[in-house]
């Protein structure tokens, strides 16, 4: 019989990065969904700052994790970094062809365009948010691909 044991190990700073990343992702979703209740002058900066914080925390999280790697894990990280670009490309292709994702993308763009008083033009805000999202997707894809590679090699 196959037994699966799930253990959550809190190792100090590494788990703080994980919890911080999860909290920031939840905060981003909450901000994105509460467009009607937040002032337009605060909405776009809150989205930008949350995405920037997600990128910064995830970068530190990955650096902290890679500092503790053995040979197999280092090879997995390298493999994940090499193939992680496929994740945002795949998402982009799905956004082009699947209607629900097209609608979600348009809602996202409309949310960014609605912010009045922002110094950046709407098209620039949408572009920057898209690039930040692509970076976040690539970092998350790197972690996922590296985890799958490690699981298959052990």
C-alpha positions, 0 to 999 in steps of 0.5 A, a space after each residue: 500500500 502506498 502511503 503519502 506523508 505530507 509534512 510542513 516544515 517551517 525553516 525560518 526565513 524560507 517559509 516567511 518568503 512562501 507565506 509572504 508570497 501567498 499573502 501578496 498573491 491573495 492581496 493582489 486578487 482582493 485588490 483586483 476584485 474590489 475595483 468598485 470600492 477603491 478610489 481610482 487614484 489608489 487602485 492602479 498604484 495598489 495593483 502596481 505595488 502589489 505586483 512589484 512586491 510579488 516579484 521582489 519577494 519571489 526573487 528573494 525566495 528563489 535566491 534563498 532556496 537556491 543557496 541551499 541546493 544539493 547537486 540534484 536540486 541545482 540541476 533541477 533549478 537549472 532545468 526549471 530556469 531553462 524551460 520556465 519561459 514556456 509557461 508565460 508563452 503558453 498562457 499567452 497562447 491560451 489567452 489568444 484562443 480561449 474566449 473566457 481568458 480573452 474576457 478576463 484579459 479585457 476586464 483586466 485591461 479595462 480595470 487599468 484603463 479606468 484609473 483616472 489621474 494616473 501619470 502613465 497612459 492606459 496602454 503603458 499601465 496595461 503593458 507594464 502589468 502584463 510584463 510583470 505578470 509574465 515575470 511572475 508566471 515565469 518564476 512560478 513556472 521555474 519553481 514548478 518545473 524544477 519540483 517536477 524534475 526533482 520528483 522524477 529524478 529521485 
